[in-house]
Amino acid sequence: MGDTASRIATYEDILNAPEHMVAEILNGELVTHPRPAPRHALAASSIGGELFGPFHKGGTDGPGGWWILDEPELHLGSDVIVPDLGGWQRNRMPELPNTAWFELVPDWCCEVLSPSTARVDRAEKMPLYAKHGVNHLWLIDPDVKILEAYGRHEGKWILLTTLDKDKPVSIPPFDAIEFPLSVLWG
């Protein structure tokens, strides 16, 4: 009957999305994209692997004090966002929620760009992360082998650094450690 393009997406739309797709609600619209391709998945897994030991586990490997999770489902206002990785400082979130999603804004998000997601990650999700109060955002492009790190200042993103080749990665909020960027590519 009505114009379906102007209908606000609901969580029911996410539940009805095909299982092989990642579904999100961004600015009221249902956005879907396929699961990551191998290079994308490798970069996401590698960055999580570098951060998990020192920051999630802590101990002798690093400072600890973080939850580092793959593809957490964020319910932030009316937006349902699924970053490739998300991180919360444990002093802000001492325990994981009992729900399948998170309502507490992460301290850090990471998106691994692909040809099918780069526009949405940059033009739609970046502004939403800033709007909802994420303080740190990393964008990783495995095709051109670049990591861009952003910090939020007065509600807007400030580019902190762009790393390429085999440059050392030691950037906020994980600047207590260092690893070569090349570990993300294989």
Summary of the structure (lengths in Angstrom):
residues: 186
radius of gyration: 16.5
end to end distance: 51.0
largest distance: 61.8
contacts: 542
relative contact order: 0.14
helix: 27%
strand: 33%
